[in-house]
């Protein structure tokens, strides 16, 4: 695997100021590596570690603390995998496969003095490849959707559609609007007259209203009242013995 392409965009995902590198013996069994087999008190190199991501790949770079010169680099395509492997007897030590860019590779031991630094190292790798997995699943889903036939919902040439909206009755343009209210209107009243409707609220026919004089007419002269004697004349004739009051139109009971 080639070294990182300097023209690519690099994203730093983890930096640790101090890490230790150990020379490790060949693996004795298939059970994994043990840090107890290393000379932990005699590291072969101590420096700074930086983890960067370029696309889907991750690169573990070991650099000098002062000058920043590259000591070794380990490209990682997946985690967990053969590029980075945890030891079986400690959480602070890992076996890392480094490459020089010419096809040669070697396995070294990588250790952290603080347990929190080893935890950050582990989480940084896990989070990156979790993101890579999600991106791959999303790309597959988009590819499957693009291959599926698209549903054409457009109208073809000459195609029409009919829409029925409820039970709406169409209004006849020849019909005239009905007037509000019902019944016949009374004829116009004479000037100065007050019309009083007959008892029961029934309206007299137009012909009878036209011939009947208004009951009250405030416009003409008021007729003179009949003499008082004529109003009580019948009572005067009916009385056998009439007094002086009878002649004046008063009746005594």
C-alpha contacts under 8 A as a table, 3 or more apart, distances in Angstrom:
res1	aa1	res2	aa2	distance
1	X	75	X	7.69
1	X	99	X	7.64
1	X	101	X	6.59
1	X	103	X	6.55
2	X	101	X	4.88
2	X	102	X	7.28
2	X	103	X	7.66
3	X	75	X	7.49
3	X	99	X	7.96
3	X	100	X	7.48
3	X	101	X	5.24
4	X	8	X	7.98
4	X	54	X	7.70
4	X	59	X	7.53
5	X	8	X	5.62
6	X	9	X	7.91
8	X	54	X	6.48
9	X	54	X	5.96
9	X	55	X	7.67
10	X	52	X	6.18
10	X	53	X	5.74
10	X	54	X	5.09
11	X	52	X	5.31
11	X	53	X	5.15
11	X	54	X	6.62
12	X	15	X	7.58
12	X	50	X	7.28
12	X	51	X	5.98
12	X	52	X	4.30
12	X	53	X	6.44
13	X	50	X	7.99
13	X	51	X	5.77
13	X	52	X	5.66
13	X	53	X	7.03
13	X	124	X	6.46
14	X	50	X	5.92
14	X	51	X	5.08
14	X	52	X	7.17
14	X	120	X	7.53
14	X	121	X	6.99
14	X	124	X	6.49
15	X	48	X	7.72
15	X	49	X	5.82
15	X	50	X	4.49
15	X	51	X	6.29
16	X	19	X	7.13
16	X	48	X	6.00
16	X	49	X	5.22
16	X	50	X	6.48
16	X	117	X	7.00
17	X	47	X	7.07
17	X	48	X	4.62
17	X	49	X	6.43
17	X	65	X	7.35
18	X	46	X	6.65
18	X	47	X	5.28
18	X	48	X	4.84
18	X	49	X	6.85
18	X	65	X	7.99
18	X	112	X	7.35
18	X	113	X	7.96
19	X	46	X	5.68
19	X	47	X	5.64
19	X	48	X	5.96
19	X	49	X	6.48
19	X	110	X	6.99
19	X	111	X	5.93
19	X	112	X	5.27
19	X	113	X	7.26
20	X	43	X	5.90
20	X	44	X	7.46
20	X	45	X	5.89
20	X	46	X	4.60
20	X	47	X	6.81
20	X	110	X	5.76
20	X	111	X	5.10
20	X	112	X	6.42
21	X	43	X	5.63
21	X	44	X	5.56
21	X	45	X	5.04
21	X	46	X	6.22
21	X	108	X	6.69
21	X	109	X	5.53
21	X	110	X	4.89
21	X	111	X	6.51
22	X	38	X	7.14
22	X	39	X	7.49
22	X	40	X	7.46
22	X	42	X	7.80
22	X	43	X	5.05
22	X	44	X	5.17
22	X	45	X	7.10
22	X	108	X	5.94
22	X	109	X	4.62
22	X	110	X	6.40
22	X	111	X	7.88
23	X	38	X	7.34
23	X	43	X	7.75
23	X	44	X	6.55
23	X	108	X	5.65
23	X	109	X	6.18
24	X	37	X	7.84
24	X	38	X	6.03
24	X	107	X	7.48
24	X	108	X	6.03
24	X	109	X	6.03
25	X	37	X	7.79
25	X	38	X	7.59
27	X	30	X	7.35
27	X	32	X	7.03
27	X	33	X	6.32
29	X	32	X	6.65
32	X	87	X	6.52
32	X	88	X	6.32
33	X	86	X	7.81
33	X	87	X	4.99
33	X	88	X	6.12
33	X	95	X	7.66
34	X	37	X	5.78
34	X	38	X	7.68
34	X	87	X	5.37
34	X	88	X	5.59
34	X	89	X	5.69
34	X	90	X	7.86
35	X	38	X	5.42
35	X	40	X	7.61
35	X	87	X	6.36
35	X	88	X	7.74
35	X	89	X	6.47
35	X	90	X	6.87
35	X	93	X	6.66
36	X	39	X	7.60
36	X	40	X	7.61
36	X	89	X	7.45
39	X	42	X	5.47
39	X	43	X	7.04
40	X	43	X	6.18
43	X	46	X	6.99
47	X	62	X	6.77
47	X	63	X	6.01
47	X	64	X	5.20
47	X	65	X	5.24
48	X	62	X	5.81
48	X	63	X	5.25
48	X	64	X	6.09
48	X	65	X	5.38
49	X	60	X	7.02
49	X	61	X	5.74
49	X	62	X	4.72
49	X	63	X	6.27
50	X	60	X	6.04
50	X	61	X	5.22
50	X	62	X	6.57
50	X	63	X	7.75
51	X	58	X	6.91
51	X	59	X	5.73
51	X	60	X	4.69
51	X	61	X	6.18
52	X	58	X	5.76
52	X	59	X	5.41
52	X	60	X	6.77
52	X	61	X	7.85
53	X	56	X	6.93
53	X	57	X	5.73
53	X	58	X	4.42
53	X	59	X	6.28
54	X	57	X	5.45
54	X	58	X	6.35
54	X	59	X	7.88
56	X	77	X	7.48
56	X	129	X	7.74
56	X	132	X	6.14
57	X	75	X	7.06
57	X	76	X	6.09
57	X	77	X	5.41
58	X	75	X	5.89
58	X	76	X	5.08
58	X	77	X	6.66
58	X	125	X	7.89
59	X	73	X	6.68
59	X	74	X	5.61
59	X	75	X	4.48
59	X	76	X	5.96
60	X	73	X	5.59
60	X	74	X	5.01
60	X	75	X	6.41
60	X	76	X	7.62
61	X	70	X	7.03
61	X	71	X	7.71
61	X	72	X	6.17
61	X	73	X	4.59
61	X	74	X	6.59
62	X	70	X	6.05
62	X	71	X	5.42
62	X	72	X	5.31
62	X	73	X	6.20
63	X	68	X	5.09
63	X	69	X	5.27
63	X	70	X	4.51
63	X	71	X	5.30
63	X	72	X	7.32
64	X	67	X	5.64
64	X	68	X	4.65
64	X	69	X	5.20
64	X	70	X	6.60
64	X	71	X	6.85
65	X	68	X	5.90
70	X	73	X	7.54
72	X	98	X	6.48
72	X	99	X	7.39
72	X	100	X	7.39
73	X	98	X	5.49
73	X	99	X	6.20
73	X	100	X	7.25
74	X	83	X	7.28
74	X	96	X	6.98
74	X	97	X	5.90
74	X	98	X	4.23
74	X	99	X	5.91
75	X	83	X	7.29
75	X	98	X	7.23
75	X	99	X	7.50
76	X	79	X	7.32
76	X	83	X	5.66
76	X	84	X	7.40
77	X	83	X	7.67
78	X	81	X	5.75
78	X	83	X	7.71
78	X	129	X	6.58
79	X	83	X	7.72
79	X	84	X	6.88
79	X	125	X	6.62
79	X	126	X	6.62
79	X	129	X	6.78
80	X	83	X	7.91
80	X	84	X	6.46
80	X	85	X	6.59
81	X	84	X	5.86
81	X	85	X	6.46
82	X	85	X	6.29
82	X	97	X	7.40
83	X	95	X	7.95
83	X	96	X	5.65
83	X	97	X	4.94
83	X	98	X	7.83
84	X	94	X	6.74
84	X	95	X	5.81
84	X	96	X	4.72
84	X	97	X	6.61
85	X	94	X	5.59
85	X	95	X	5.14
85	X	96	X	6.59
86	X	91	X	7.19
86	X	93	X	6.43
86	X	94	X	4.40
86	X	95	X	6.22
87	X	90	X	6.10
87	X	91	X	7.24
87	X	93	X	6.13
87	X	94	X	5.57
87	X	95	X	6.94
90	X	93	X	6.15
91	X	94	X	7.95
91	X	115	X	7.33
91	X	118	X	7.11
92	X	111	X	5.71
92	X	112	X	5.51
92	X	113	X	7.42
92	X	114	X	7.48
92	X	115	X	5.79
92	X	118	X	5.33
92	X	119	X	7.96
93	X	109	X	7.00
93	X	110	X	5.64
93	X	111	X	4.37
93	X	112	X	6.66
93	X	118	X	7.59
94	X	109	X	5.88
94	X	110	X	5.16
94	X	111	X	6.41
95	X	107	X	6.53
95	X	108	X	5.75
95	X	109	X	4.69
95	X	110	X	6.03
96	X	107	X	5.63
96	X	108	X	5.51
96	X	109	X	6.29
96	X	110	X	6.68
97	X	105	X	6.65
97	X	106	X	5.66
97	X	107	X	4.53
97	X	108	X	6.51
98	X	105	X	5.46
98	X	106	X	5.49
98	X	107	X	6.27
98	X	108	X	7.40
99	X	102	X	7.69
99	X	103	X	6.89
99	X	104	X	5.81
99	X	105	X	4.33
99	X	106	X	6.70
100	X	103	X	6.79
100	X	104	X	5.99
100	X	105	X	6.55
101	X	104	X	7.08
111	X	118	X	7.78
112	X	115	X	6.78
112	X	117	X	6.36
112	X	118	X	5.91
113	X	117	X	7.75
114	X	117	X	5.48
114	X	118	X	6.91
115	X	118	X	5.26
115	X	119	X	6.35
116	X	119	X	4.97
116	X	120	X	6.33
117	X	120	X	5.17
117	X	121	X	6.23
118	X	121	X	5.00
118	X	122	X	6.24
119	X	122	X	5.18
119	X	123	X	6.23
120	X	123	X	5.13
120	X	124	X	5.99
121	X	124	X	5.37
121	X	125	X	6.60
122	X	125	X	5.52
122	X	126	X	6.35
123	X	126	X	5.01
123	X	127	X	5.98
124	X	127	X	5.37
124	X	128	X	6.32
125	X	128	X	5.35
125	X	129	X	6.44
126	X	129	X	5.49
126	X	130	X	6.03
127	X	130	X	5.04
127	X	131	X	6.28
128	X	131	X	5.22
128	X	132	X	6.37
129	X	132	X	4.73
129	X	133	X	6.13
130	X	133	X	5.16
130	X	134	X	6.40
131	X	134	X	5.14
131	X	135	X	6.19
132	X	135	X	5.15
132	X	136	X	6.22
133	X	136	X	5.11
133	X	137	X	6.32
134	X	137	X	5.15
134	X	138	X	6.17
135	X	138	X	5.10
135	X	139	X	6.15
136	X	139	X	5.11
136	X	140	X	6.28
137	X	140	X	5.15
137	X	141	X	6.25
138	X	141	X	5.10
138	X	142	X	6.23
139	X	142	X	5.16
139	X	143	X	6.14
140	X	143	X	5.05
140	X	144	X	6.20
141	X	144	X	5.20
141	X	145	X	6.28
142	X	145	X	5.12
142	X	146	X	6.19
143	X	146	X	5.14
143	X	147	X	6.36
144	X	147	X	5.26
144	X	148	X	6.46
145	X	148	X	5.25
146	X	149	X	7.79
155	X	159	X	6.03
155	X	160	X	7.70
156	X	159	X	5.35
165	X	168	X	7.18
172	X	175	X	5.72
179	X	182	X	7.93
186	X	206	X	6.97
187	X	206	X	6.85
187	X	209	X	7.74
187	X	210	X	7.77
189	X	193	X	6.59
189	X	194	X	7.69
189	X	195	X	7.21
190	X	193	X	5.53
191	X	219	X	7.58
192	X	217	X	6.21
192	X	218	X	5.63
192	X	219	X	5.29
193	X	214	X	6.29
193	X	215	X	7.85
193	X	216	X	5.99
193	X	217	X	4.78
193	X	218	X	6.31
193	X	219	X	7.30
194	X	214	X	7.11
194	X	215	X	7.34
194	X	216	X	5.87
194	X	217	X	6.87
195	X	214	X	6.56
195	X	215	X	7.00
195	X	216	X	7.50
196	X	215	X	7.33
197	X	201	X	6.47
197	X	202	X	7.41
197	X	203	X	6.87
198	X	201	X	6.15
198	X	202	X	6.46
198	X	203	X	7.19
198	X	204	X	7.66
199	X	202	X	7.09
204	X	208	X	6.40
204	X	209	X	6.30
205	X	208	X	5.44
205	X	209	X	6.30
206	X	209	X	5.08
206	X	210	X	6.17
207	X	210	X	5.26
207	X	211	X	6.55
208	X	211	X	5.32
208	X	212	X	6.05
209	X	212	X	5.24
209	X	213	X	7.89
210	X	213	X	7.74
214	X	217	X	6.27
217	X	220	X	6.35
218	X	221	X	7.75
226	X	230	X	6.86
226	X	231	X	7.02
227	X	230	X	5.49
227	X	231	X	6.65
228	X	231	X	5.18
228	X	232	X	6.66
228	X	249	X	6.85
229	X	232	X	5.47
229	X	233	X	5.81
229	X	248	X	6.91
229	X	249	X	5.56
230	X	233	X	4.99
231	X	234	X	7.82
231	X	249	X	7.97
232	X	235	X	5.53
232	X	236	X	6.65
232	X	249	X	5.40
232	X	250	X	7.59
233	X	236	X	5.14
233	X	237	X	6.52
233	X	249	X	7.19
234	X	237	X	5.29
234	X	238	X	6.25
235	X	238	X	5.17
235	X	239	X	6.40
235	X	249	X	7.96
235	X	251	X	7.10
236	X	239	X	5.63
236	X	242	X	7.25
236	X	246	X	6.01
236	X	247	X	6.93
236	X	249	X	7.08
236	X	251	X	7.77
237	X	240	X	7.83
239	X	242	X	5.83
242	X	245	X	7.56
242	X	246	X	5.42
242	X	247	X	7.41
243	X	246	X	5.25
243	X	247	X	6.98
244	X	247	X	5.45
244	X	248	X	6.87
245	X	248	X	5.16
245	X	249	X	6.62
245	X	250	X	5.43
245	X	251	X	7.02
246	X	249	X	5.12
246	X	250	X	5.03
246	X	251	X	5.63
246	X	252	X	7.82
247	X	250	X	7.37
